[in-house]
């Protein structure tokens, strides 16, 4: 039998309107003793308010949308988890769409979320910026994550990719490596471009000719990293270190090094970017520039909620910093030490 608000009011010895005030935290105050009776009645009867009707009255759905390029990529899984945790803490449900690196799917999910009247939207843009005109026209607050739109940089929360890549490459230089190759993400994706620029900054500052070093672009995936490393090392046997633009690619690089009989880090040191959990359990464990996922989730949700109150942002985008986490792949940590840490 369905429990109604009137049933709760009857058991609590009050009116249905007072039950409504308790459930909605207003608009009128409720005495502590009465509130306690109402909450006890709700618990005893197992009353669940009609969320859809409540949302219509409040003109809010208490849902947020998130469209990511690839849910199979652990980086985006970590990001989505951080956003979901922060959204849940703020009282929102998060809907997630997988664009599968397709601009068409990205557009379809974005339009679907907007038509479902989400209160706000997070978007990690796929290649290109075909959605930008639609986003400019929507009244739904939105934020770009990770990749961003240069034309609307104030609507973004992202990582300082260039500085992080510079620090990662300098770390390899500090280990005495000089022929430092770079395996990067897609050439038309902003983080990939920025990480290549950081690599260039570091090797140039060390007096090396960046144009004479190996540079490969490819998708942010294990197979792409594996194939890029095989191709590179087939033609360049002098490479003694690789800065890899993502942990996913770097795991593929480690496989290629193993197959070619190149020891890591003795023959080729590796430093990558992102800080996904899998980096700790690769063999050898990956030295990586770890992104602050929890901080990113909190900053993104806080900024989106602020846009709900004031839809015209005037502050620049939030830029967070990655942190170097030393491990085996660069030679900072021994295999025995890493094994003890993992246990």
Beta strands, then each sheet from edge to edge (+ up, - down):
strand 1: 63-68
strand 2: 93-98
strand 3: 120-123
strand 4: 141-145
strand 5: 156-159
strand 6: 180-184
strand 7: 215-217
strand 8: 241-244
strand 9: 269-274
strand 10: 287-290
strand 11: 318-320
strand 12: 323-325
sheet 1: 2+ 1+ 3+ 4+ 5+ 11+
sheet 2: 7+ 6+ 8+ 9+ 10+ 12-
end
